[in-house]
Amino acid sequence: MTPYLSLCPSSTLPPPHDPGERRPVAWVGAWEVRQFAQGDARLIYFRPRGFHHLQLWHPVERISILTPSRLTAGRFEMWPEGGERLSAVSWRDVRTQLAGVDLPGATEIFAIESWFVAREEPRALRLLRLWWRKGAHS
């Protein structure tokens, strides 16, 4: 276990940005990669309908980022604790809006989305996700 992995984070963010709703499945630098637990009713419902996504959670900076899905209209959604919800069409826009925060690179975001989300979605939804990705990870 790494020092970055907080199993039961305390947060004042509302759903869907509350990190306590998901479990850590990986980490990228200081960012936890979180998703609903296997068998969770939300994950079972979300996967075949295009709502499946990941949450990046920074336990020190207290920032939540959701990856694009139908839940976020194909956009990245960010919510710094104590701040306002933000939306971005590309990872470049995320980097611009969260300037000064050490964020994972676009290649890392593409990799975790491919590993945890895209490979478990129905084929038709993978095509939709590819459309969202066009330019989204620059």
Beta strands, then each sheet from edge to edge (+ up, - down):
strand 1: 23-28
strand 2: 31-35
strand 3: 55-58
strand 4: 63-66
strand 5: 76-80
strand 6: 86-88
sheet 1: 1+ 2- 3+ 4- 5+ 6-
end
